[in-house]
Amino acid sequence: MAFRYLVVSNLDILRYLTVDHVMLARFQFRQSKNFGPL
């Protein structure tokens, strides 16, 4: 049970980090679009 909980929590952390990274990439893309290509 503990191992299963650990795996689930790790997947949750991975999903949260992926969502955070995607949002950051979208924000940076929007900023670069506003200021022209870098």
KEVOBA-269671 format. One line per field, with one value per residue (C-alpha): residue number from 1; residue in one letter; x, y, z. Coordinates in steps of 0.5 Angstrom, whole numbers, plus 500, padded with zeros to 3 digits. Example, Ala and Ser with C-alpha at 12.3 -4.5 7.8 and 13.67 -1.06 7.14 Angstrom:
2
num	[1,2]
residuo	[a,s]
u	[525,527]
v	[491,498]
w	[516,514]
This chain:
38
num	[1,2,3,4,5,6,7,8,9,10,11,12,13,14,15,16,17,18,19,20,21,22,23,24,25,26,27,28,29,30,31,32,33,34,35,36,37,38]
residuo	[m,a,f,r,y,l,v,v,s,n,l,d,i,l,r,y,l,t,v,d,h,v,m,l,a,r,f,q,f,r,q,s,k,n,f,g,p,l]
u	[500,506,509,503,502,509,508,501,504,510,506,502,508,510,503,504,511,509,503,507,512,507,504,511,512,506,507,514,511,506,511,516,510,509,516,518,522,528]
v	[500,505,503,505,511,513,512,516,522,522,522,527,531,530,532,538,540,538,543,548,548,548,554,558,556,559,565,566,564,570,575,573,574,581,583,580,574,573]
w	[500,502,495,491,495,493,486,486,489,485,479,482,483,475,473,477,474,467,468,471,465,460,463,463,456,454,458,455,448,449,451,445,441,443,443,436,435,439]
